[in-house]
Each structure stands twice: as structure tokens, then as C-alpha cells.
């Protein structure tokens, strides 16, 4: 049953509901092509004209839903980096961001799958490497290199390798939870030591 048109001033709420429905459908189907305008509006209980008052097409809605999820991931990484950054601990900030990435993936498995597992034709301008999450990782590696805490090299390439490794851990620790995985901190220490030469936290004074 279609609901009545939202009263004046409630357009933001409908916009949020449309985004929520789009995320849910992407999570459920795993394929953008199966997320239709009809499915979105039926999930919310409105008609297509209500959607088109907020978005010109399905792709713009999906793009905003994906951007919102990347924004949530970026905020989590920023919060994970913050304590060490405030203390001037560059290595700790890089480590904290990586830990936050994995914890977000574990706590938000649907949102993580939507970003990296769902089949999508709609992408963000510049792709994932332009998101705050990736920029934070690359800048964290660069800062550690400049301080002599990490080995020299192409920080962008190193960030890609770290991201690929984090993605592998995020996917496997969620999908194969029955494995007796080491603590997340130990996994991140080993990853950063091997890929960028950062000393493990247990070896730091």
C-alpha cells in the first residue's frame, strides 16, 4: 500500500528512507541490476514520482548510497586513528586506522559487502582510491615513511597492497569465523610489518 505524500519539511526523511532501501536491496541481491526503481519504492511505500523528486535516476541514488557507506567507513577509520594522532604517534595512527577498517567490516558485514562484493555498474567519481578511507591509508603510510618508521617506496602502491590485504582479512574473518584467527591486533601488526616495514607494536617502546 502506497503511503501518502510526505508533509512539507519531511523530504529529508524520505530521502534517507530511499537510501536505506537501496542499501538493503544491494545487500540482499548483491547485484545492482536487480535493484530496480520499482523495488526501491515498494520497499519504502511510495511511488516512482516520489523517488524522482529527489533523484533523477536510479544510478544517482545508488551512487549516493555507496558514497554514504564509504563515508561511514571513512569516519570509523578517522575515529580509530584519532587517539594516536592526537598523541603524535604516526605508527599508532596508521595501525589504528587499519584496525578500525577490520572492525567496521566485522560490525557492518552488510555494508562492507555492499561496497566490495555487490556487482555494480555505478561507481563513485575517481573510484574507491579517491575516498577518505583510502586517502587516509596512503597519507598515513607517507607520514611514517617521512618519519623513518616505514620503508621507502611508492606510498600509493603500498597503500593498494595494504588495502588488498585488509580486504582479504576482512572477508575471510567474517566468512570463515570458525577458524581460530589470531587477535586482530596481531594480524594488523604482521600485515604492516611485512608490507610497509612498520615495527610491530609489541616491539615499540
NUKOLTI-10931 format. One record per residue: residue number from 0; residue in one letter; x, y, z of N, C-alpha, C in turn. Coordinates in nm, 3 decimals, always signed. Example, Ala and Ser with C-alpha at 12.3 -4.5 7.8 and 13.67 -1.06 7.14 Angstrom:
<recs>
REC  sefi  miti      n_u      n_v      n_w     ca_u     ca_v     ca_w      c_u      c_v      c_w
REC     0     A   +1.319   -0.569   +0.780   +1.230   -0.450   +0.780   +1.320   -0.330   +0.780
REC     1     S   +1.285   -0.225   +0.708   +1.367   -0.106   +0.714   +1.290   +0.003   +0.787
</recs>
This chain:
<recs>
REC  sefi  miti      n_u      n_v      n_w     ca_u     ca_v     ca_w      c_u      c_v      c_w
REC     0     X   +0.085   -0.120   +0.000   +0.000   +0.000   +0.000   +0.087   +0.124   +0.000
REC     1     X   +0.068   +0.213   -0.097   +0.148   +0.334   -0.105   +0.107   +0.430   +0.006
REC     2     X   +0.207   +0.492   +0.066   +0.175   +0.587   +0.172   +0.144   +0.722   +0.109
REC     3     X   +0.087   +0.810   +0.189   +0.053   +0.943   +0.140   +0.179   +1.026   +0.125
REC     4     X   +0.168   +1.130   +0.046   +0.282   +1.217   +0.021   +0.328   +1.281   +0.152
REC     5     X   +0.460   +1.287   +0.172   +0.515   +1.341   +0.296   +0.478   +1.487   +0.311
REC     6     X   +0.442   +1.529   +0.433   +0.415   +1.671   +0.456   +0.538   +1.755   +0.426
REC     7     X   +0.513   +1.883   +0.405   +0.623   +1.976   +0.378   +0.727   +1.967   +0.491
REC     8     X   +0.852   +1.964   +0.453   +0.959   +1.959   +0.551   +1.007   +1.818   +0.583
REC     9     X   +0.938   +1.716   +0.532   +0.978   +1.579   +0.561   +1.048   +1.513   +0.442
REC    10     X   +1.086   +1.593   +0.345   +1.155   +1.538   +0.229   +1.286   +1.472   +0.264
REC    11     X   +1.359   +1.527   +0.362   +1.487   +1.468   +0.402   +1.466   +1.328   +0.457
REC    12     X   +1.356   +1.308   +0.530   +1.330   +1.176   +0.586   +1.305   +1.076   +0.474
REC    13     X   +1.229   +1.116   +0.373   +1.203   +1.026   +0.260   +1.332   +0.996   +0.186
REC    14     X   +1.415   +1.097   +0.169   +1.543   +1.076   +0.100   +1.627   +0.971   +0.175
REC    15     X   +1.629   +0.980   +0.307   +1.703   +0.883   +0.387   +1.642   +0.744   +0.374
REC    16     X   +1.509   +0.736   +0.372   +1.443   +0.607   +0.357   +1.473   +0.544   +0.221
REC    17     X   +1.481   +0.624   +0.119   +1.515   +0.573   -0.014   +1.659   +0.520   -0.015
REC    18     X   +1.749   +0.592   +0.051   +1.887   +0.545   +0.059   +1.896   +0.415   +0.138
REC    19     X   +1.825   +0.410   +0.250   +1.825   +0.288   +0.332   +1.774   +0.169   +0.251
REC    20     X   +1.664   +0.190   +0.179   +1.606   +0.081   +0.100   +1.703   +0.035   -0.010
REC    21     X   +1.771   +0.130   -0.072   +1.867   +0.095   -0.177   +1.981   +0.013   -0.120
REC    22     X   +2.033   +0.052   -0.004   +2.139   -0.025   +0.060   +2.091   -0.165   +0.094
REC    23     X   +1.972   -0.176   +0.150   +1.918   -0.307   +0.186   +1.906   -0.398   +0.065
REC    24     X   +1.857   -0.344   -0.044   +1.838   -0.424   -0.165   +1.972   -0.465   -0.226
REC    25     X   +2.070   -0.376   -0.223   +2.203   -0.412   -0.271   +2.262   -0.523   -0.186
REC    26     X   +2.242   -0.513   -0.053   +2.291   -0.618   +0.036   +2.224   -0.751   +0.006
REC    27     X   +2.093   -0.747   -0.017   +2.016   -0.870   -0.035   +2.042   -0.936   -0.169
REC    28     X   +2.053   -0.856   -0.274   +2.067   -0.913   -0.409   +2.213   -0.930   -0.449
REC    29     X   +2.300   -0.841   -0.400   +2.439   -0.845   -0.441   +2.462   -0.804   -0.585
REC    30     X   +2.361   -0.744   -0.648   +2.372   -0.710   -0.790   +2.287   -0.586   -0.817
REC    31     X   +2.354   -0.479   -0.860   +2.283   -0.354   -0.888   +2.172   -0.372   -0.991
REC    32     X   +2.193   -0.461   -1.087   +2.095   -0.476   -1.194   +1.961   -0.531   -1.143
REC    33     X   +1.964   -0.595   -1.027   +1.841   -0.647   -0.969   +1.773   -0.546   -0.877
REC    34     X   +1.838   -0.433   -0.854   +1.780   -0.328   -0.770   +1.710   -0.230   -0.863
REC    35     X   +1.582   -0.246   -0.878   +1.504   -0.163   -0.969   +1.439   -0.048   -0.894
REC    36     X   +1.397   +0.053   -0.970   +1.322   +0.164   -0.910   +1.196   +0.111   -0.845
REC    37     X   +1.128   +0.019   -0.911   +1.005   -0.037   -0.853   +1.033   -0.104   -0.719
REC    38     X   +1.142   -0.181   -0.712   +1.174   -0.250   -0.586   +1.203   -0.149   -0.475
REC    39     X   +1.274   -0.042   -0.509   +1.308   +0.058   -0.408   +1.183   +0.126   -0.355
REC    40     X   +1.096   +0.172   -0.445   +0.978   +0.247   -0.399   +0.879   +0.155   -0.326
REC    41     X   +0.872   +0.030   -0.367   +0.784   -0.063   -0.296   +0.836   -0.088   -0.155
REC    42     X   +0.967   -0.094   -0.139   +1.026   -0.115   -0.006   +0.992   +0.003   +0.086
REC    43     X   +0.991   +0.123   +0.031   +0.964   +0.243   +0.111   +0.814   +0.269   +0.126
REC    44     X   +0.736   +0.226   +0.025   +0.592   +0.250   +0.028   +0.552   +0.380   -0.039
REC    45     X   +0.626   +0.416   -0.145   +0.592   +0.536   -0.222   +0.583   +0.498   -0.368
REC    46     X   +0.560   +0.596   -0.454   +0.552   +0.572   -0.597   +0.676   +0.626   -0.666
REC    47     X   +0.704   +0.582   -0.790   +0.822   +0.633   -0.860   +0.833   +0.785   -0.867
REC    48     X   +0.723   +0.860   -0.889   +0.738   +1.006   -0.892   +0.797   +1.063   -0.762
REC    49     X   +0.769   +0.996   -0.649   +0.826   +1.043   -0.522   +0.978   +1.028   -0.523
REC    50     X   +1.025   +0.918   -0.581   +1.171   +0.898   -0.591   +1.233   +1.002   -0.683
REC    51     X   +1.167   +1.027   -0.797   +1.225   +1.118   -0.895   +1.221   +1.264   -0.850
REC    52     X   +1.147   +1.294   -0.745   +1.154   +1.429   -0.690   +1.286   +1.452   -0.617
REC    53     X   +1.351   +1.343   -0.580   +1.478   +1.352   -0.506   +1.599   +1.311   -0.589
REC    54     X   +1.578   +1.219   -0.684   +1.689   +1.167   -0.765   +1.648   +1.160   -0.911
REC    55     X   +1.736   +1.201   -1.002   +1.700   +1.199   -1.143   +1.691   +1.058   -1.201
REC    56     X   +1.764   +0.962   -1.141   +1.762   +0.825   -1.192   +1.813   +0.730   -1.084
REC    57     X   +1.802   +0.603   -1.113   +1.845   +0.501   -1.016   +1.995   +0.511   -0.988
REC    58     X   +2.073   +0.538   -1.091   +2.218   +0.541   -1.073   +2.262   +0.648   -0.972
REC    59     X   +2.197   +0.763   -0.977   +2.235   +0.868   -0.882   +2.200   +0.827   -0.740
REC    60     X   +2.093   +0.754   -0.721   +2.055   +0.705   -0.590   +2.155   +0.601   -0.540
REC    61     X   +2.191   +0.509   -0.626   +2.289   +0.407   -0.587   +2.424   +0.472   -0.556
REC    62     X   +2.461   +0.570   -0.638   +2.589   +0.638   -0.615   +2.591   +0.704   -0.477
REC    63     X   +2.480   +0.767   -0.439   +2.477   +0.832   -0.308   +2.475   +0.729   -0.195
REC    64     X   +2.407   +0.618   -0.215   +2.405   +0.514   -0.114   +2.545   +0.458   -0.092
REC    65     X   +2.618   +0.435   -0.201   +2.755   +0.384   -0.191   +2.845   +0.488   -0.124
REC    66     X   +2.830   +0.614   -0.164   +2.911   +0.720   -0.103   +2.884   +0.730   +0.046
REC    67     X   +2.759   +0.710   +0.087   +2.727   +0.716   +0.229   +2.795   +0.603   +0.305
REC    68     X   +2.798   +0.484   +0.246   +2.866   +0.372   +0.313   +3.016   +0.397   +0.322
REC    69     X   +3.076   +0.449   +0.213   +3.218   +0.481   +0.219   +3.244   +0.590   +0.323
REC    70     X   +3.149   +0.683   +0.337   +3.163   +0.787   +0.438   +3.162   +0.729   +0.578
REC    71     X   +3.077   +0.630   +0.601   +3.073   +0.564   +0.731   +3.204   +0.491   +0.760
REC    72     X   +3.258   +0.423   +0.659   +3.386   +0.356   +0.675   +3.496   +0.458   +0.704
REC    73     X   +3.498   +0.568   +0.629   +3.599   +0.670   +0.650   +3.591   +0.731   +0.788
REC    74     X   +3.470   +0.752   +0.838   +3.453   +0.808   +0.973   +3.505   +0.712   +1.079
REC    75     X   +3.480   +0.583   +1.058   +3.529   +0.483   +1.154   +3.681   +0.480   +1.155
REC    76     X   +3.741   +0.489   +1.037   +3.888   +0.490   +1.029   +3.943   +0.615   +1.097
REC    77     X   +3.880   +0.729   +1.072   +3.924   +0.852   +1.135   +3.918   +0.844   +1.286
REC    78     X   +3.811   +0.784   +1.339   +3.798   +0.768   +1.484   +3.905   +0.673   +1.538
REC    79     X   +3.938   +0.570   +1.458   +4.041   +0.476   +1.501   +4.180   +0.538   +1.503
REC    80     X   +4.204   +0.632   +1.414   +4.334   +0.700   +1.407   +4.349   +0.810   +1.512
REC    81     X   +4.239   +0.868   +1.553   +4.241   +0.992   +1.629   +4.323   +0.988   +1.758
REC    82     X   +4.307   +0.889   +1.845   +4.383   +0.892   +1.972   +4.534   +0.898   +1.950
REC    83     X   +4.585   +0.815   +1.858   +4.729   +0.815   +1.832   +4.773   +0.944   +1.764
REC    84     X   +4.690   +0.995   +1.671   +4.724   +1.121   +1.603   +4.736   +1.234   +1.704
REC    85     X   +4.644   +1.240   +1.799   +4.648   +1.346   +1.899   +4.772   +1.336   +1.987
REC    86     X   +4.824   +1.213   +2.000   +4.945   +1.193   +2.080   +5.072   +1.206   +1.996
REC    87     X   +5.058   +1.234   +1.865   +5.173   +1.246   +1.778   +5.236   +1.113   +1.742
REC    88     X   +5.161   +1.005   +1.755   +5.211   +0.870   +1.728   +5.171   +0.831   +1.586
REC    89     X   +5.260   +0.852   +1.489   +5.229   +0.826   +1.349   +5.205   +0.678   +1.321
REC    90     X   +5.290   +0.593   +1.378   +5.274   +0.450   +1.357   +5.144   +0.401   +1.420
REC    91     X   +5.115   +0.451   +1.538   +4.992   +0.412   +1.606   +4.869   +0.457   +1.530
REC    92     X   +4.878   +0.574   +1.466   +4.765   +0.623   +1.388   +4.740   +0.533   +1.267
REC    93     X   +4.847   +0.495   +1.198   +4.832   +0.405   +1.082   +4.774   +0.271   +1.127
REC    94     X   +4.827   +0.220   +1.235   +4.778   +0.093   +1.288   +4.632   +0.105   +1.332
REC    95     X   +4.600   +0.215   +1.399   +4.463   +0.235   +1.446   +4.363   +0.243   +1.332
REC    96     X   +4.403   +0.305   +1.221   +4.315   +0.312   +1.106   +4.290   +0.175   +1.045
REC    97     X   +4.394   +0.093   +1.039   +4.379   -0.042   +0.984   +4.291   -0.129   +1.074
REC    98     X   +4.310   -0.117   +1.204   +4.227   -0.191   +1.298   +4.080   -0.150   +1.284
REC    99     X   +4.058   -0.020   +1.270   +3.921   +0.030   +1.256   +3.857   -0.023   +1.129
REC   100     X   +3.934   -0.034   +1.021   +3.882   -0.089   +0.895   +3.830   -0.231   +0.918
REC   101     X   +3.911   -0.314   +0.982   +3.870   -0.452   +1.003   +3.752   -0.461   +1.098
REC   102     X   +3.751   -0.381   +1.201   +3.640   -0.387   +1.296   +3.510   -0.339   +1.233
REC   103     X   +3.518   -0.237   +1.147   +3.398   -0.191   +1.078   +3.343   -0.301   +0.988
REC   104     X   +3.433   -0.370   +0.919   +3.390   -0.479   +0.831   +3.323   -0.590   +0.912
REC   105     X   +3.372   -0.617   +1.032   +3.314   -0.721   +1.116   +3.181   -0.677   +1.176
REC   106     X   +3.170   -0.549   +1.209   +3.049   -0.497   +1.272   +2.941   -0.462   +1.170
REC   107     X   +2.982   -0.431   +1.047   +2.889   -0.391   +0.941   +2.907   -0.482   +0.819
REC   108     X   +2.886   -0.613   +0.836   +2.913   -0.704   +0.723   +2.828   -0.674   +0.601
REC   109     X   +2.703   -0.631   +0.621   +2.620   -0.599   +0.506   +2.671   -0.477   +0.433
REC   110     X   +2.706   -0.373   +0.508   +2.759   -0.251   +0.446   +2.891   -0.276   +0.377
REC   111     X   +2.975   -0.362   +0.436   +3.103   -0.393   +0.374   +3.083   -0.471   +0.244
REC   112     X   +2.993   -0.569   +0.248   +2.967   -0.647   +0.128   +2.912   -0.559   +0.017
REC   113     X   +2.830   -0.461   +0.054   +2.773   -0.372   -0.047   +2.882   -0.294   -0.119
REC   114     X   +2.986   -0.256   -0.045   +3.094   -0.177   -0.105   +3.185   -0.262   -0.194
REC   115     X   +3.214   -0.384   -0.152   +3.321   -0.457   -0.218   +3.281   -0.592   -0.277
REC   116     X   +3.158   -0.636   -0.253   +3.116   -0.765   -0.307   +3.002   -0.753   -0.407
REC   117     X   +2.914   -0.655   -0.387   +2.799   -0.640   -0.477   +2.846   -0.603   -0.618
REC   118     X   +2.777   -0.656   -0.719   +2.808   -0.622   -0.858   +2.744   -0.488   -0.889
REC   119     X   +2.828   -0.391   -0.927   +2.776   -0.258   -0.952   +2.834   -0.203   -1.082
REC   120     X   +2.748   -0.142   -1.162   +2.793   -0.065   -1.277   +2.816   +0.080   -1.236
REC   121     X   +2.742   +0.125   -1.137   +2.753   +0.263   -1.089   +2.872   +0.272   -0.993
REC   122     X   +2.964   +0.363   -1.019   +3.082   +0.379   -0.934   +3.095   +0.526   -0.893
REC   123     X   +3.172   +0.548   -0.789   +3.198   +0.685   -0.746   +3.299   +0.750   -0.839
REC   124     X   +3.292   +0.882   -0.857   +3.392   +0.952   -0.938   +3.532   +0.926   -0.881
REC   125     X   +3.622   +0.878   -0.965   +3.757   +0.850   -0.918   +3.775   +0.713   -0.857
REC   126     X   +3.665   +0.645   -0.826   +3.673   +0.512   -0.769   +3.710   +0.513   -0.622
REC   127     X   +3.719   +0.394   -0.560   +3.747   +0.384   -0.417   +3.878   +0.449   -0.373
REC   128     X   +3.977   +0.459   -0.464   +4.106   +0.517   -0.425   +4.099   +0.667   -0.400
REC   129     X   +3.983   +0.728   -0.430   +3.965   +0.870   -0.401   +3.884   +0.892   -0.273
REC   130     X   +3.843   +0.786   -0.208   +3.763   +0.801   -0.088   +3.850   +0.841   +0.031
REC   131     X   +3.785   +0.895   +0.134   +3.858   +0.936   +0.255   +3.929   +0.818   +0.318
REC   132     X   +3.870   +0.698   +0.310   +3.930   +0.580   +0.370   +4.066   +0.549   +0.307
REC   133     X   +4.072   +0.551   +0.174   +4.198   +0.518   +0.107   +4.299   +0.632   +0.121
REC   134     X   +4.254   +0.755   +0.109   +4.344   +0.870   +0.124   +4.407   +0.869   +0.262
REC   135     X   +4.329   +0.834   +0.364   +4.382   +0.825   +0.499   +4.491   +0.720   +0.509
REC   136     X   +4.470   +0.606   +0.445   +4.571   +0.500   +0.446   +4.698   +0.544   +0.377
REC   137     X   +4.686   +0.601   +0.258   +4.805   +0.644   +0.184   +4.880   +0.754   +0.259
REC   138     X   +4.808   +0.851   +0.313   +4.876   +0.960   +0.384   +4.940   +0.909   +0.512
REC   139     X   +4.879   +0.808   +0.575   +4.939   +0.751   +0.695   +5.070   +0.681   +0.665
REC   140     X   +5.076   +0.610   +0.552   +5.200   +0.544   +0.511   +5.306   +0.648   +0.477
REC   141     X   +5.267   +0.752   +0.403   +5.362   +0.858   +0.368   +5.420   +0.924   +0.492
REC   142     X   +5.335   +0.951   +0.591   +5.383   +1.015   +0.714   +5.483   +0.926   +0.786
REC   143     X   +5.459   +0.796   +0.789   +5.552   +0.704   +0.854   +5.682   +0.693   +0.775
REC   144     X   +5.673   +0.698   +0.642   +5.795   +0.697   +0.561   +5.881   +0.820   +0.591
REC   145     X   +5.817   +0.936   +0.592   +5.890   +1.060   +0.615   +5.954   +1.065   +0.753
REC   146     X   +5.893   +0.995   +0.848   +5.948   +0.992   +0.984   +6.048   +0.878   +1.003
REC   147     X   +6.076   +0.803   +0.898   +6.170   +0.692   +0.907   +6.114   +0.570   +0.978
REC   148     X   +5.982   +0.561   +0.988   +5.920   +0.448   +1.059   +5.879   +0.336   +0.963
REC   149     X   +5.873   +0.367   +0.835   +5.835   +0.268   +0.734   +5.934   +0.274   +0.620
REC   150     X   +5.944   +0.166   +0.546   +6.041   +0.163   +0.436   +5.999   +0.257   +0.324
REC   151     X   +6.098   +0.308   +0.252   +6.070   +0.396   +0.140   +6.003   +0.318   +0.028
REC   152     X   +5.936   +0.391   -0.058   +5.869   +0.329   -0.171   +5.751   +0.412   -0.216
REC   153     X   +5.683   +0.363   -0.316   +5.565   +0.430   -0.369   +5.450   +0.411   -0.270
REC   154     X   +5.413   +0.519   -0.201   +5.311   +0.509   -0.097   +5.177   +0.467   -0.153
REC   155     X   +5.146   +0.511   -0.275   +5.019   +0.471   -0.336   +5.017   +0.321   -0.359
REC   156     X   +5.125   +0.268   -0.414   +5.130   +0.124   -0.439   +5.126   +0.047   -0.308
REC   157     X   +5.198   +0.096   -0.207   +5.197   +0.028   -0.079   +5.057   +0.031   -0.017
REC   158     X   +4.989   +0.143   -0.033   +4.853   +0.154   +0.020   +4.760   +0.056   -0.049
REC   159     X   +4.777   +0.037   -0.179   +4.696   -0.061   -0.251   +4.720   -0.202   -0.196
REC   160     X   +4.847   -0.234   -0.169   +4.879   -0.366   -0.116   +4.821   -0.386   +0.024
REC   161     X   +4.832   -0.283   +0.108   +4.776   -0.292   +0.243   +4.624   -0.306   +0.236
REC   162     X   +4.562   -0.228   +0.150   +4.417   -0.236   +0.135   +4.375   -0.375   +0.088
REC   163     X   +4.448   -0.430   -0.010   +4.415   -0.564   -0.058   +4.427   -0.667   +0.054
REC   164     X   +4.530   -0.652   +0.136   +4.549   -0.745   +0.248   +4.440   -0.727   +0.352
REC   165     X   +4.405   -0.603   +0.382   +4.297   -0.577   +0.478   +4.165   -0.635   +0.427
REC   166     X   +4.141   -0.617   +0.296   +4.018   -0.670   +0.239   +4.015   -0.822   +0.252
REC   167     X   +4.127   -0.885   +0.225   +4.133   -1.030   +0.239   +4.103   -1.074   +0.382
REC   168     X   +4.163   -1.006   +0.479   +4.137   -1.039   +0.619   +3.992   -1.011   +0.656
REC   169     X   +3.942   -0.897   +0.611   +3.804   -0.861   +0.644   +3.707   -0.966   +0.590
REC   170     X   +3.731   -1.010   +0.468   +3.641   -1.107   +0.405   +3.653   -1.244   +0.471
REC   171     X   +3.774   -1.288   +0.493   +3.794   -1.423   +0.546   +3.754   -1.434   +0.692
REC   172     X   +3.783   -1.334   +0.773   +3.748   -1.344   +0.915   +3.598   -1.340   +0.937
REC   173     X   +3.525   -1.278   +0.843   +3.378   -1.278   +0.852   +3.320   -1.407   +0.796
REC   174     X   +3.368   -1.449   +0.679   +3.310   -1.565   +0.613   +3.360   -1.698   +0.670
REC   175     X   +3.477   -1.697   +0.733   +3.533   -1.820   +0.792   +3.559   -1.797   +0.940
REC   176     X   +3.454   -1.756   +1.009   +3.467   -1.722   +1.151   +3.501   -1.844   +1.236
REC   177     X   +3.480   -1.965   +1.182   +3.508   -2.085   +1.259   +3.657   -2.110   +1.276
REC   178     X   +3.740   -2.043   +1.195   +3.885   -2.056   +1.209   +3.929   -1.983   +1.336
REC   179     X   +4.027   -2.040   +1.404   +4.080   -1.978   +1.526   +4.180   -1.869   +1.486
REC   180     X   +4.128   -1.755   +1.443   +4.213   -1.647   +1.396   +4.290   -1.584   +1.512
REC   181     X   +4.413   -1.539   +1.487   +4.484   -1.461   +1.588   +4.406   -1.332   +1.617
REC   182     X   +4.445   -1.263   +1.722   +4.380   -1.137   +1.755   +4.399   -1.039   +1.640
REC   183     X   +4.300   -0.953   +1.621   +4.304   -0.856   +1.512   +4.430   -0.771   +1.519
REC   184     X   +4.471   -0.733   +1.640   +4.592   -0.651   +1.656   +4.715   -0.723   +1.601
REC   185     X   +4.723   -0.854   +1.626   +4.838   -0.930   +1.576   +4.835   -0.941   +1.424
REC   186     X   +4.717   -0.956   +1.368   +4.705   -0.963   +1.223   +4.750   -0.832   +1.158
REC   187     X   +4.707   -0.721   +1.215   +4.744   -0.590   +1.159   +4.893   -0.566   +1.176
REC   188     X   +4.950   -0.602   +1.291   +5.094   -0.586   +1.311   +5.172   -0.663   +1.204
REC   189     X   +5.135   -0.789   +1.180   +5.206   -0.869   +1.081   +5.192   -0.814   +0.942
REC   190     X   +5.073   -0.766   +0.910   +5.046   -0.708   +0.778   +5.133   -0.584   +0.754
REC   191     X   +5.133   -0.493   +0.850   +5.208   -0.367   +0.832   +5.358   -0.390   +0.838
REC   192     X   +5.402   -0.485   +0.918   +5.545   -0.516   +0.922   +5.591   -0.572   +0.789
REC   193     X   +5.511   -0.662   +0.733   +5.552   -0.726   +0.609   +5.541   -0.637   +0.487
REC   194     X   +5.440   -0.552   +0.481   +5.415   -0.475   +0.360   +5.479   -0.336   +0.359
REC   195     X   +5.492   -0.273   +0.474   +5.550   -0.137   +0.475   +5.669   -0.125   +0.569
REC   196     X   +5.706   -0.235   +0.639   +5.823   -0.230   +0.726   +5.800   -0.162   +0.858
REC   197     X   +5.675   -0.149   +0.900   +5.645   -0.087   +1.029   +5.673   -0.185   +1.140
REC   198     X   +5.745   -0.141   +1.242   +5.776   -0.229   +1.354   +5.647   -0.269   +1.425
REC   199     X   +5.634   -0.395   +1.467   +5.512   -0.436   +1.538   +5.498   -0.358   +1.668
REC   200     X   +5.375   -0.338   +1.711   +5.351   -0.256   +1.829   +5.419   -0.313   +1.953
REC   201     X   +5.433   -0.447   +1.959   +5.497   -0.509   +2.074   +5.646   -0.476   +2.083
REC   202     X   +5.705   -0.433   +1.970   +5.849   -0.403   +1.968   +5.876   -0.256   +1.994
REC   203     X   +5.770   -0.173   +2.003   +5.789   -0.031   +2.023   +5.804   +0.001   +2.172
REC   204     X   +5.881   +0.105   +2.205   +5.899   +0.138   +2.348   +5.769   +0.186   +2.408
</recs>
